[in-house]
């Protein structure tokens, strides 16, 4: 459920929701979001070309 929320917040470019989720659940910052896509939150933000989210995810410890 948390991974789905992360996926949706990145896809919708909802930085406030993303920040809220990562502040509560930082252990998910490098997790695979879905079994279909094999994307981490950082990769998903890169695909959506969202620099603000990319910087935020790296700030939470996302591995490039």
C-alpha atoms as an extended CHARMM CRD file, in Angstrom:
* protein
*
        64  EXT
         1         1  UNK       CA              0.0000000000        0.0000000000        0.0000000000  PROA      1               0.0000000000
         2         2  UNK       CA              2.8060000000        2.4590000000        0.8200000000  PROA      2               0.0000000000
         3         3  UNK       CA              4.5830000000        1.5550000000       -2.4100000000  PROA      3               0.0000000000
         4         4  UNK       CA              1.3810000000        2.2580000000       -4.3650000000  PROA      4               0.0000000000
         5         5  UNK       CA              1.0690000000        5.6550000000       -2.7000000000  PROA      5               0.0000000000
         6         6  UNK       CA              4.6870000000        6.4340000000       -3.5530000000  PROA      6               0.0000000000
         7         7  UNK       CA              4.1300000000        5.3830000000       -7.1620000000  PROA      7               0.0000000000
         8         8  UNK       CA              1.0050000000        7.5480000000       -7.5090000000  PROA      8               0.0000000000
         9         9  UNK       CA              2.5050000000       10.6040000000       -5.8340000000  PROA      9               0.0000000000
        10        10  UNK       CA              5.5010000000       10.5190000000       -8.1780000000  PROA      10              0.0000000000
        11        11  UNK       CA              3.3650000000        9.8810000000      -11.2580000000  PROA      11              0.0000000000
        12        12  UNK       CA              1.0860000000       12.8160000000      -10.3450000000  PROA      12              0.0000000000
        13        13  UNK       CA              4.0780000000       15.0040000000       -9.4400000000  PROA      13              0.0000000000
        14        14  UNK       CA              2.5420000000       15.5070000000       -5.9900000000  PROA      14              0.0000000000
        15        15  UNK       CA              5.6690000000       16.5560000000       -4.1130000000  PROA      15              0.0000000000
        16        16  UNK       CA              3.8070000000       17.2860000000       -0.8710000000  PROA      16              0.0000000000
        17        17  UNK       CA              2.4140000000       13.7530000000       -0.7370000000  PROA      17              0.0000000000
        18        18  UNK       CA              5.8010000000       12.2890000000       -1.6620000000  PROA      18              0.0000000000
        19        19  UNK       CA              7.5180000000       14.2320000000        1.1210000000  PROA      19              0.0000000000
        20        20  UNK       CA              4.8610000000       13.1520000000        3.6030000000  PROA      20              0.0000000000
        21        21  UNK       CA              5.2120000000        9.4790000000        2.6630000000  PROA      21              0.0000000000
        22        22  UNK       CA              9.0160000000        9.4710000000        2.7080000000  PROA      22              0.0000000000
        23        23  UNK       CA              9.1730000000       11.3030000000        6.0250000000  PROA      23              0.0000000000
        24        24  UNK       CA              6.9430000000        8.6430000000        7.6120000000  PROA      24              0.0000000000
        25        25  UNK       CA              8.3600000000        5.6370000000        5.7450000000  PROA      25              0.0000000000
        26        26  UNK       CA             11.9890000000        6.3660000000        4.7680000000  PROA      26              0.0000000000
        27        27  UNK       CA             12.6920000000        2.6320000000        4.5230000000  PROA      27              0.0000000000
        28        28  UNK       CA             10.8180000000        2.6180000000        1.1960000000  PROA      28              0.0000000000
        29        29  UNK       CA             13.0970000000        5.1670000000       -0.5140000000  PROA      29              0.0000000000
        30        30  UNK       CA             15.0320000000        2.4750000000       -2.4240000000  PROA      30              0.0000000000
        31        31  UNK       CA             12.3150000000       -0.1380000000       -2.7390000000  PROA      31              0.0000000000
        32        32  UNK       CA             10.9630000000       -1.5190000000       -6.0050000000  PROA      32              0.0000000000
        33        33  UNK       CA              7.5750000000        0.1440000000       -6.4550000000  PROA      33              0.0000000000
        34        34  UNK       CA              5.8210000000       -2.5220000000       -8.5320000000  PROA      34              0.0000000000
        35        35  UNK       CA              6.7610000000       -5.9680000000       -9.7020000000  PROA      35              0.0000000000
        36        36  UNK       CA              5.7990000000       -4.9740000000      -13.2600000000  PROA      36              0.0000000000
        37        37  UNK       CA              7.9780000000       -1.8990000000      -13.6100000000  PROA      37              0.0000000000
        38        38  UNK       CA             10.9810000000       -2.8000000000      -11.4260000000  PROA      38              0.0000000000
        39        39  UNK       CA             11.3410000000        0.9330000000      -10.7140000000  PROA      39              0.0000000000
        40        40  UNK       CA             12.5690000000        2.5650000000       -7.5550000000  PROA      40              0.0000000000
        41        41  UNK       CA             11.0820000000        5.9270000000       -6.5540000000  PROA      41              0.0000000000
        42        42  UNK       CA             14.1660000000        7.6740000000       -7.9410000000  PROA      42              0.0000000000
        43        43  UNK       CA             13.8850000000        6.0030000000      -11.3390000000  PROA      43              0.0000000000
        44        44  UNK       CA             10.1640000000        6.7610000000      -11.4810000000  PROA      44              0.0000000000
        45        45  UNK       CA             10.8730000000       10.4560000000      -10.8070000000  PROA      45              0.0000000000
        46        46  UNK       CA             13.5490000000       10.4500000000      -13.5360000000  PROA      46              0.0000000000
        47        47  UNK       CA             11.1030000000        8.9140000000      -16.0320000000  PROA      47              0.0000000000
        48        48  UNK       CA              8.6260000000       11.6740000000      -15.1680000000  PROA      48              0.0000000000
        49        49  UNK       CA             11.3680000000       14.3010000000      -15.4960000000  PROA      49              0.0000000000
        50        50  UNK       CA             10.5980000000       15.8120000000      -12.0950000000  PROA      50              0.0000000000
        51        51  UNK       CA             13.7640000000       17.4250000000      -10.7870000000  PROA      51              0.0000000000
        52        52  UNK       CA             12.1910000000       18.5050000000       -7.4970000000  PROA      52              0.0000000000
        53        53  UNK       CA             11.1270000000       14.9510000000       -6.6460000000  PROA      53              0.0000000000
        54        54  UNK       CA             14.5160000000       13.5910000000       -7.7800000000  PROA      54              0.0000000000
        55        55  UNK       CA             16.3110000000       15.9540000000       -5.3960000000  PROA      55              0.0000000000
        56        56  UNK       CA             13.9010000000       15.1190000000       -2.5720000000  PROA      56              0.0000000000
        57        57  UNK       CA             14.3160000000       11.3650000000       -3.0230000000  PROA      57              0.0000000000
        58        58  UNK       CA             18.1190000000       11.6970000000       -3.0620000000  PROA      58              0.0000000000
        59        59  UNK       CA             17.8290000000       13.8200000000        0.0870000000  PROA      59              0.0000000000
        60        60  UNK       CA             15.9970000000       10.9450000000        1.7680000000  PROA      60              0.0000000000
        61        61  UNK       CA             18.8160000000        8.5820000000        0.7960000000  PROA      61              0.0000000000
        62        62  UNK       CA             17.7090000000        7.3970000000       -2.6220000000  PROA      62              0.0000000000
        63        63  UNK       CA             20.5350000000        5.6870000000       -4.4680000000  PROA      63              0.0000000000
        64        64  UNK       CA             21.2190000000        6.9550000000       -7.9780000000  PROA      64              0.0000000000
